[in-house]
Amino acid sequence: MTEAARVRYAYLGPAGTFTEAALRTLPHLDRIDPEPCATVPAALDAVRSGTADGAVVPIENSVEGGVPVTLDELAGGHLMITREILLPVSFALLARPGTQLADCKRISTHPHAAAQCRRWLADNLPQAEVTLASSTAAAAAAVAEEGSEFDAAVAPRIAGERYRLDVLANEIEDNADAVTRFVLATRPAAPGPMTGADKTSLVAFIRDDHPGALLEILDEFAVRGVNLTRIESRPTGDGIGRYNFSIDCEGHVDEARVGEALMGLRRVCAEVRFLGSYPRADGARIDLRIGTTDADFRGAADWLARVREGRS
Ligand SMILES: O=C(O)C(=O)Cc1ccccc1
């Protein structure tokens, strides 16, 4: 019997980030070699260059919305989403042993953590200055350093154990139900098989700026009964006012309604980048609208063939 191949997955590190916690929920963890990277682009570059087989990166959270750096990197191409992971996130205020809450004047954390604890920080440490770090665990590691310029970090509680910091306050998030969505990105390949509860991600670039351009994109989904789970515009970087649309929808590219919507987009857009079809993390199966099942599309195609052959 051959031993199952090991895979190397880069992630937004260092050890102790929420991203690492998300990676550790993946199946077949015993075959995964996790590789911490300092930034999201570094983790994704490791995949592009072949140093890593995949990368786990944050893409969206229920409070702050999309993670711009991840959306922009994925829009740049050469990567595909193979899996999504949902992780509830809770934050702690971590400091070197002996530090009191009142001593916390300089705090460091990831921008999304700062945003999700904004109210708590304003209420409890109104004078504190927050400096942004590349990740929550990087902030915790910086606080732990001898002679650190920071007094505390907002990070996962577990990062406190790793960097030997005390928990000064726990569950400091403003919204107790906050969830972050992570994706596993790999090099492009044929998407995995349909599971019946899937999502598809893509980026649509409009052909030229004109009235109704976004409506045209939405129409391609709407008329085929494809529900969107996220849509946001991101600047293309080519000039002011130039945007692409980063979209997640329900369904798999192998389903007729999704495939047809993608073909429709291909006709009306300058470019469509397919970013993958993958199982949805919540496993939710959706009720398809009447007229949008694969059988409905097949039936319509058969009917058209008969019309064309004069057999209708
Ligand atoms: O910095 C981290 O720990 C991350 O993994 C990014 C992040 C930050 C805040 C909420 C969710 C993910």
The ligand as an SDF file (V2000), in Angstrom:
LIG
                    3D

 12 12  0  0  0  0  0  0  0  0999 V2000
   -4.7270   37.8530   12.0800 O   0  0  0  0  0  0  0  0  0  0  0  0
   -5.2580   36.7280   12.1370 C   0  0  0  0  0  0  0  0  0  0  0  0
   -5.2580   35.9920   13.1250 O   0  0  0  0  0  0  0  0  0  0  0  0
   -5.9440   36.2490   10.9500 C   0  0  0  0  0  0  0  0  0  0  0  0
   -6.0000   35.0710   10.7200 O   0  0  0  0  0  0  0  0  0  0  0  0
   -6.6800   37.2690   10.1370 C   0  0  0  0  0  0  0  0  0  0  0  0
   -7.9450   37.5940   10.8450 C   0  0  0  0  0  0  0  0  0  0  0  0
   -8.0020   38.7060   11.6640 C   0  0  0  0  0  0  0  0  0  0  0  0
   -9.1960   38.9990   12.3190 C   0  0  0  0  0  0  0  0  0  0  0  0
  -10.2920   38.1830   12.1870 C   0  0  0  0  0  0  0  0  0  0  0  0
  -10.2120   37.0530   11.3970 C   0  0  0  0  0  0  0  0  0  0  0  0
   -9.0260   36.7590   10.7100 C   0  0  0  0  0  0  0  0  0  0  0  0
  1  2  2  0
  2  3  1  0
  2  4  1  0
  4  5  2  0
  4  6  1  0
  6  7  1  0
  7  8  1  0
  7 12  2  0
  8  9  2  0
  9 10  1  0
 10 11  2  0
 11 12  1  0
M  END
$$$$
